[in-house]
Structure formats: structure tokens, C-alpha cells
Amino acid sequence: MPTDEFTQARLHMVRIVAAYAEQTRAALPGGRLDERLLSAFARVPRHEFVPDELRPHAYADGPLPIGFDKTISQPFMAALMTGLLDVGADHNVLEVGTGLGYHAALLAALCRRVCTIEIIEELAAQARANLDRFGCESVESRIGDGSRGWPERAPFDRILVAAGAEEAPPALLDQLAPGGRMVIPLGPVESQLMTLVEKAEDGTLRATEIMPVRFAVLESYH
Ligand code: SAH
């Protein structure tokens, strides 16, 4: 597909994502996906963050397989999660589950620094190459079990978890800054709920369930 066709397809995807978001607006800060976020979606070339053979499908609003039984999230889901996070330009953001780096690139377009952790070495290496090609210098990536967070880079204003957990990992709650927000799919695999966890200035935690979702489980080293 020539570049301008990718661009057209991407702008179409942004319109679909914005329309879907209408249904979840009660949960979104400001009641909608804001312009900064939509403009980041319009700029980041999703087709450069998917396996080559899937490029023609990069702008369909669906998850795509990236190998190792993993997927990159549906664009609407990525938009919803990012909207719920309410990312500010000066934020230090942690992403758990880099995949091929698409969501990290989106976050990088919105904030000061992104730290992203991927447990599968091959995916982490491909993600790094994709992020470098796209010029995402503010994204620091590493291989590891992201459920333990990244203590050397904490505290984080925002934490995005791209895999489902029964409960919010305690290390991530610890590394969330006061006033911080974390978005994470929580609950048993068959009945996960996308959840927004907010930490008040006094450290009190509050969880808001947003919608039922189906994510692969957050793995750990044993
Ligand atoms: N953020 C990606 C989504 C990738 S899918 C996007 O752009 O849409 C979720 C990823 O989480 C998978 O690549 C999986 O390998 C990774 N993952 C699962 N458990 C993890 C863990 N404990 N630490 C880090 N990454 C993990």
C-alpha cells in the first residue's frame, strides 16, 4: 500500500476510534478522547509496528497477532486506555507489555518519558528497532517482568498495563505517584474488567471498573 493510502486508512481509523469512544464517554476525562490523543493516533504509523505481512491490515480496528501467542491491542482499546490515563506532557509513564512498541510510541507523543518493559526478549528487540526507526528517543525499554515495575525509574505519574492480572501487582501500586493513575485489565481471565486505579495525594487507592475486556494474562518468571 503506498504511503498516502496508509495515511488515509489511518485517518479513517481515528474517526472510527473517536466514534466508538462516544459510548464510553462517561468514563473518559472531559467526556471524550481529546485532540492531543487523536492527533497522536493520526501521526503514529501503526503499520510500522506490526509484522510486515500484516501491514495491509494495520488500520482495521482490531487486534493483530504479533507472534508468541500475543496481540497488539485493538486501536479503540489503545485509545480508551490512553484516554483513561489522562497523560500530561510532563508525565513519566510506565508501560508493562511493550509488544512491538506501538502503544509506547503513542504514549511518547503525549508525555515526557516512557519506560516500557516486555517479558519476551524477541518482541522487546523488535519493539526497540521499531521505536528507533520512528525516532522515539524518549522511550526507554527493557526486558523483564513488568509486574515488578521499574524501581530505578519510579515514581510514575501514569502506569499502563497491557496484560490482565487477577489483582493489581503491589509493586506497581507502590511505584505509582500520589495523584497518579493506572489502567489495567483486572480479574479472572474469563471475566476481566478494564480498571482505572487512582492514587490520591494521601496514598488512598480507588478503583473504577470501566468495561469487560479480554486480555492475555500478565506473565511472570518462576
Ligand atoms: N502494548 C502493546 C500490547 C502488547 S500485548 C501494544 O502496542 O498494543 C501485551 C504484551 O505484554 C505481550 O507482548 C506480552 O509478552 C507482554 N507481557 C505479558 N506479561 C508481561 C510481564 N509480566 N512483563 C512485561 N511484559 C509482559
Residues whose N, C-alpha, C, O or C-beta is under 5 A from the ligand:
A	BS01	SAH	K70 T71 I72 S73 V96 G97 T98 G99 G101 Y102 H103 I117 E118 I119 I120 L123 G144 D145 G146 S147 A162 A163 V217 L218 E219 S220
